[in-house]
């Protein structure tokens, strides 16, 4: 989540934040994908923390653990009769 500060002169109700009242100079978290919608209003909102870079939705593939090297015990010498 990104963070923005409300710099307007009086409290506002923000429907996108669940109808919550935001006071002047209050910092709120906003969805990353909506960050630009706030900071494009520089008379009302100031960027505090930008969104994290969007990463691929694909999870990295897990590599199998390497099997430990199999140790062969030396064969016991055979007795010749």
C-alpha positions in Angstrom: 0.0 0.0 0.0 1.1 3.5 -0.8 0.8 6.4 1.6 -0.4 10.0 1.0 -0.9 13.0 3.3 -4.1 15.1 3.0 -3.1 18.7 2.8 -6.6 20.2 2.3 -7.9 22.9 4.6 -10.7 20.9 6.3 -11.6 17.2 6.9 -13.1 15.3 4.0 -14.9 12.0 3.7 -13.2 9.6 1.2 -15.6 7.0 -0.2 -12.7 5.0 -1.6 -11.4 4.5 1.9 -14.6 3.1 3.2 -16.3 6.5 3.7 -13.7 7.4 6.3 -13.1 11.0 7.4 -9.6 12.2 6.7 -8.3 15.2 8.7 -5.8 17.9 7.4 -2.2 16.8 7.7 -3.3 13.1 8.2 -1.4 10.4 6.4 -3.4 7.5 5.0 -2.7 4.3 3.2 -4.2 3.9 -0.3 -4.1 1.0 -2.7 -1.0 1.1 -4.9 -3.1 1.1 -8.1 -5.0 4.2 -6.9 -1.9 6.2 -5.8 -1.8 8.3 -9.0 -5.5 9.3 -8.5 -4.5 11.0 -5.2 -1.2 12.7 -6.1 -2.6 14.1 -9.4 -4.5 16.5 -7.0 -1.5 18.4 -5.6 -3.6 21.0 -3.9 -5.2 18.2 -1.7 -2.7 15.3 -1.5 1.0 14.9 -1.0 3.0 11.7 -1.8 4.6 10.2 1.3 5.4 6.7 0.2 5.1 5.6 -3.4 3.7 2.2 -4.3 6.0 -0.8 -4.4 7.0 -1.9 -7.9 4.5 -4.2 -9.4 6.0 -7.7 -9.7 4.9 -10.5 -11.9 2.0 -12.5 -10.6 3.9 -15.6 -11.3 5.6 -17.0 -8.2 9.2 -18.0 -8.6 9.6 -21.6 -9.3 11.0 -23.6 -6.5 14.1 -25.5 -7.4 14.5 -28.9 -5.9 17.1 -29.3 -3.2 20.2 -31.1 -4.4 20.4 -34.6 -3.1 23.4 -35.1 -0.9 26.2 -37.0 -2.5 25.9 -40.7 -1.8 28.9 -41.9 0.0 30.0 -45.5 -0.8 31.7 -47.2 2.1 34.8 -49.0 1.1 34.1 -52.7 0.7 35.6 -54.9 3.4 38.5 -56.9 2.1 37.5 -60.4 1.2 39.5 -63.2 2.8 40.9 -65.8 0.5 40.9 -69.4 1.8 
